[in-house]
Structures are given as C-alpha cells and as structure tokens.
Amino acid sequence: MSNYSGDSVRISGTFTNLAGALTDPTDLTLVIKPYPSGAATTVQYSPGDIVRDSVGAFHYDWTASTVTSDTTYLAQWIATGAVQQSSVPDRIYVAPVLA
C-alpha cells in the first residue's frame, strides 16, 4: 500500500531482552532514509519525538516527504544499552499527490 506525500505514517518498534521479555533500550534511534540513496533523517528517543507506548514498545509518527515520483523509504530502529538490537528495515512507499 502506498502512502501519499504529506501523509502521517506510524512506524512502530518493539524490543526484547535475551529472555524474550519486553525491555526498554537505554538509547533508541530511528533512521529513515530514501532508497537506494539520499540523506537520512535520524530521530532520537529522549529527547525527541519517539513515543514510548509501554515497556519495550515505541512509535514515531513520520510525515511522508513531498515527492514528485514514487519513492521507497527505509525505516530502521537501532537500540543500544539494555537492549542491543537493530530492526530489519521497514519499507515505506510514498507516491506523489496528483493535482
């Protein structure tokens, strides 16, 4: 499913310890980057716009960039400290708004 320029896209991530229990990472970063190339947007938790929903569960509401042609973005969570995880990048498809 495509999103359109200016849409709000919720990007969610959950994090567990080695025993499989939901755990908050010490540091949490979300990287959003156009694929295959382009400048990355980096969002940090605390302080930042990432929301903690519950222990080990977070989300970020990203406003899809304005594009003139179909564009794929990759979104990847990177957790360090109490939890050492990197997510498999989510693919976000953004299409231009037709006038």
C-alpha positions in Angstrom: 0.0 0.0 0.0 1.3 3.4 -0.9 1.2 6.5 1.3 1.0 9.9 -0.3 3.1 13.0 0.1 2.2 14.6 3.4 0.5 11.5 4.9 1.3 10.6 8.6 2.9 7.2 8.7 3.2 5.4 12.1 6.4 3.5 12.5 6.4 1.1 15.4 9.1 -1.0 17.1 9.3 -3.5 20.0 12.4 -4.5 21.9 13.1 -7.6 24.0 15.9 -8.8 26.1 17.7 -12.2 25.5 15.0 -14.0 27.6 12.3 -12.6 25.3 10.8 -10.1 27.8 9.8 -6.6 26.5 12.6 -4.3 27.7 13.3 -0.6 27.2 16.6 0.1 25.4 19.0 2.6 27.1 19.3 4.5 23.8 16.9 4.4 20.9 17.3 5.8 17.4 15.1 5.6 14.3 16.7 6.2 10.9 14.5 7.0 7.9 16.3 7.1 4.5 15.2 7.2 0.9 16.2 4.0 -1.0 18.6 3.5 -2.7 20.2 6.8 -1.8 19.6 10.1 -0.2 20.0 11.9 3.1 18.9 10.1 6.2 16.6 11.5 8.9 17.6 10.5 12.4 15.3 10.7 15.4 16.4 10.1 18.9 14.3 9.0 21.9 14.6 11.3 24.9 14.6 14.0 24.0 12.8 13.6 20.7 9.5 12.8 19.0 9.6 9.0 19.6 6.7 7.9 21.9 7.0 5.2 24.4 3.7 3.2 24.4 4.7 0.7 27.1 7.7 -1.2 28.3 9.7 -2.1 25.1 7.1 -0.6 22.7 7.7 2.6 20.9 6.3 4.5 17.8 7.1 7.5 15.7 4.6 9.4 13.5 6.5 10.4 10.4 5.1 12.9 7.8 5.8 11.4 4.4 8.1 13.6 2.4 6.8 15.5 -0.7 7.9 13.5 -3.7 7.4 14.0 -7.4 7.7 10.3 -8.3 7.1 7.0 -6.4 9.8 6.8 -3.7 10.7 4.0 -1.3 11.9 4.8 2.2 13.6 2.5 4.7 13.0 2.9 8.4 15.3 1.1 10.9 15.3 1.1 14.7 18.6 0.9 16.4 18.6 0.1 20.1 21.6 0.1 22.4 22.4 -0.3 26.1 20.0 -2.6 28.0 18.8 -4.0 24.6 21.2 -4.4 21.7 19.0 -4.7 18.6 18.7 -3.3 15.1 15.4 -4.0 13.3 15.1 -5.2 9.7 14.3 -2.0 7.8 10.6 -1.4 7.1 9.8 -0.3 3.6 7.5 2.7 3.2 6.2 3.5 -0.2 5.3 7.2 -0.9 3.6 8.3 -4.0 3.0 11.9 -5.2 -0.3 13.6 -4.8 -2.0 14.0 -8.2 -3.3 17.5 -8.8 
